[in-house]
Amino acid sequence: MKIKNELMSPIYLMNNEKLNYRTRLIKVFRAMFFYGLIFGLFACSEDHEKPVDVMKIEARWYDAQQVALGRGVYAQNCISCHLESAKGTLDWRKSLEDGSYPPPPLNGTAHAWHHSIGVLLTAINDGGVPNGGTMPAFRNSLSHEQKLAVIAYIQSFWSEDIYSKWADVFKKH
């Protein structure tokens, strides 16, 4: 009877080779990896819906390449004041001791979405000083392509609702 029970045991292979705990564990992890890989390939196939961010970009005036370029431009020129994810300063409406205003959020939670691309380009070109801020002018330090890319990047943070309202007013340009 002992041999029969041993043959029924899950630790006994078809070739009658008994496995130790470590070997079984390795085989389990290999099987998990294999099935995970198969599932991952299936989940990424073209028959499935695209990720939300890609779908969001497809409905907007910019593309993923512009957002990627804008991310780099933003990281080099804007993030130190407008902060990560374009979230800006919490009390952006309240003037500072010197009378200037802190950097506002650009992520759709403040007023940036109330402005056309032309107005946003003017703010980038001329800086924030004309409006009571301290943002430097980027007229001569960024190309037109880089300026549009940084606008694409900040608009990528806007919700569908905010972007739709903006697009309705400004016709996507």
Secondary structure as the mmCIF struct_conf table of DSSP 4:
data_model
#
loop_
_struct_conf.conf_type_id
_struct_conf.id
_struct_conf.beg_label_comp_id
_struct_conf.beg_label_asym_id
_struct_conf.beg_label_seq_id
_struct_conf.end_label_comp_id
_struct_conf.end_label_asym_id
_struct_conf.end_label_seq_id
HELX_RH_AL_P HELX_RH_AL_P1 LYS A 2 MET A 8
BEND BEND1 SER A 9 SER A 9
TURN_TY1_P TURN_TY1_P1 PRO A 10 ILE A 11
STRN STRN1 TYR A 12 TYR A 12
TURN_TY1_P TURN_TY1_P2 MET A 14 ASN A 15
BEND BEND2 ASN A 16 ASN A 16
HELX_LH_PP_P HELX_LH_PP_P1 GLU A 17 GLU A 17
STRN STRN2 LYS A 18 LYS A 18
HELX_LH_PP_P HELX_LH_PP_P2 LEU A 19 ASN A 20
HELX_RH_AL_P HELX_RH_AL_P2 TYR A 21 ALA A 43
TURN_TY1_P TURN_TY1_P3 CYS A 44 CYS A 44
BEND BEND3 SER A 45 SER A 45
TURN_TY1_P TURN_TY1_P4 GLU A 46 ASP A 47
BEND BEND4 HIS A 48 HIS A 48
HELX_LH_PP_P HELX_LH_PP_P3 GLU A 49 PRO A 51
HELX_RH_AL_P HELX_RH_AL_P3 VAL A 52 GLU A 58
TURN_TY1_P TURN_TY1_P5 ALA A 59 ALA A 59
BEND BEND5 ARG A 60 TYR A 62
HELX_RH_AL_P HELX_RH_AL_P4 ALA A 64 ASN A 77
TURN_TY1_P TURN_TY1_P6 CYS A 78 CYS A 78
HELX_RH_AL_P HELX_RH_AL_P5 ILE A 79 HIS A 82
HELX_RH_3T_P HELX_RH_3T_P1 GLU A 84 ALA A 86
TURN_TY1_P TURN_TY1_P7 LEU A 90 ARG A 93
BEND BEND6 LYS A 94 LYS A 94
TURN_TY1_P TURN_TY1_P8 GLU A 97 ASP A 98
BEND BEND7 GLY A 99 GLY A 99
HELX_LH_PP_P HELX_LH_PP_P4 SER A 100 PRO A 105
BEND BEND8 ASN A 107 HIS A 111
HELX_RH_3T_P HELX_RH_3T_P2 ALA A 112 HIS A 114
BEND BEND9 HIS A 115 HIS A 115
HELX_RH_AL_P HELX_RH_AL_P6 ILE A 117 ASP A 126
BEND BEND10 GLY A 128 GLY A 128
HELX_RH_3T_P HELX_RH_3T_P3 VAL A 129 ASN A 131
TURN_TY1_P TURN_TY1_P9 GLY A 132 GLY A 132
HELX_LH_PP_P HELX_LH_PP_P5 MET A 135 ALA A 137
TURN_TY1_P TURN_TY1_P10 ARG A 139 SER A 141
BEND BEND11 LEU A 142 LEU A 142
HELX_RH_AL_P HELX_RH_AL_P7 HIS A 144 GLN A 155
TURN_TY1_P TURN_TY1_P11 SER A 156 PHE A 157
BEND BEND12 TRP A 158 TRP A 158
HELX_RH_AL_P HELX_RH_AL_P8 GLU A 160 PHE A 170
TURN_TY1_P TURN_TY1_P12 LYS A 171 LYS A 172
#
